[in-house]
Amino acid sequence: MLQYILFDLDGTLTDPGPGITNCVAYALEKFDVHPACREELYPYIGPPLVPSFQAFHGLTASQAEQALVYYRERFSVKGLFENEVYDGIPAMLSRLQERGCTLIVATSKPEEFANRILAHFELDKYFAFVGGNTLDESRPTKEAVIAYIMQEYPDISAENTVMVGDRKYDAVGAHVCGLPAVGVLYGYGDREELETAGADIILETVGQLAEYLLK
């Protein structure tokens, strides 16, 4: 049985689409960039934001750093709560906790925001630890976050742990750190993305995820 389960937050535990895209749009508007539709901003859900502003909308490095400031300006007071928990997640977490699994959040979102979101949706009671980025961007990648968690829990290994996430960054980060990765399709990544990233198994629904983890 699994001893440790690492969960991505955005697109895995909660659907953050409205909050993240609203805040990205708010930041881009400061640079007179006006996305045509909300779907254009979905690629921002999952990866670190500074390189995303550069890659997806052509901001310079300094503009991208300032865009992050604008993003957090809105996100910290409103955007983080424009979010909802996926159906079935609390029940799954409760059952895993009852089984004796140690549940950990591994997110590229700053820990301060992640903790506020988890508390707001009453998910914090299920998690032994929340590992994430910092407000000064010292852990911007998923592999950096997972490595940080593994320092806190040195007995984590490929034999007793799995990383669960919806984007390629989750699978790649897990593998860089020597852990297996479960990809989920109910979030914001598609099958091709997860297969290309080498996810060890890909599941379509929260129900399938619960069944797999509880086996």
C-alpha positions, 0 to 999 in steps of 0.5 A, a space after each residue: 500500500 502507498 505510504 505517501 501520496 503527493 497531490 498537485 493542487 490546481 486541476 487535481 484537487 480543485 478547479 482554479 480556472 476562473 480565478 487563474 484566468 481572471 488574474 492572468 487577464 488582469 495582469 495582461 491588460 496592464 500591458 495592453 494585451 487582450 486575450 480573445 477568450 478565456 480558453 486562451 489562458 488555460 495554458 497558464 494553469 499548472 506551470 510557473 507564471 513568469 516563464 508562462 507570461 513570456 512563452 504564451 504572450 511574448 512579455 519580456 523577462 522584466 515585464 513578466 516579473 511585473 505581470 506576476 506582481 499584477 497577477 498576485 495583486 488580484 489573486 491574493 484578495 479575490 482570485 484564489 477563491 474563484 475556485 471549486 473542489 472537484 466532486 469526490 475529492 473530499 471523500 477520496 482524501 478521507 478514505 485515504 487518510 483513514 487507510 493511514 496514507 500520509 497526504 501531501 500537497 505538491 504545488 507550484 503555487 506559493 504555499 501562502 496561497 495554497 494554505 489559504 485555499 485548502 483552509 477555505 475549502 476545508 481540505 487542509 485537515 486531510 494533509 500532513 504537509 503543504 509543499 509549494 513555491 515561495 513568494 520570492 519564487 525560490 521553488 518555481 518548478 515542480 521538481 524543486 517542490 518535490 525535492 523540498 518535500 523529500 527533504 522533509 520526508 526522507 523516507 519517501 521513495 519510488 516504492 512507497 510514494 506516488 505523485 498525482 497531477 493533471 499536467 506534464 509538469 507533475 509527471 516530469 517533476 516526479 520522474 526527475 525526483 525518482 517517483 512514479 506519476 499518475 496523470 488525471 484527465 479531469 483537469 487541464 492536461 490532455 492524454 497526449 500531454 501526459 503520455 508524452 511526459 511519461 505518466 506511469 498511468 493515466 486516469 479519467 475521473 476522480 472515481 478512477 483515481 480513488 479506486 487506483 489509490 485505494 487498491 
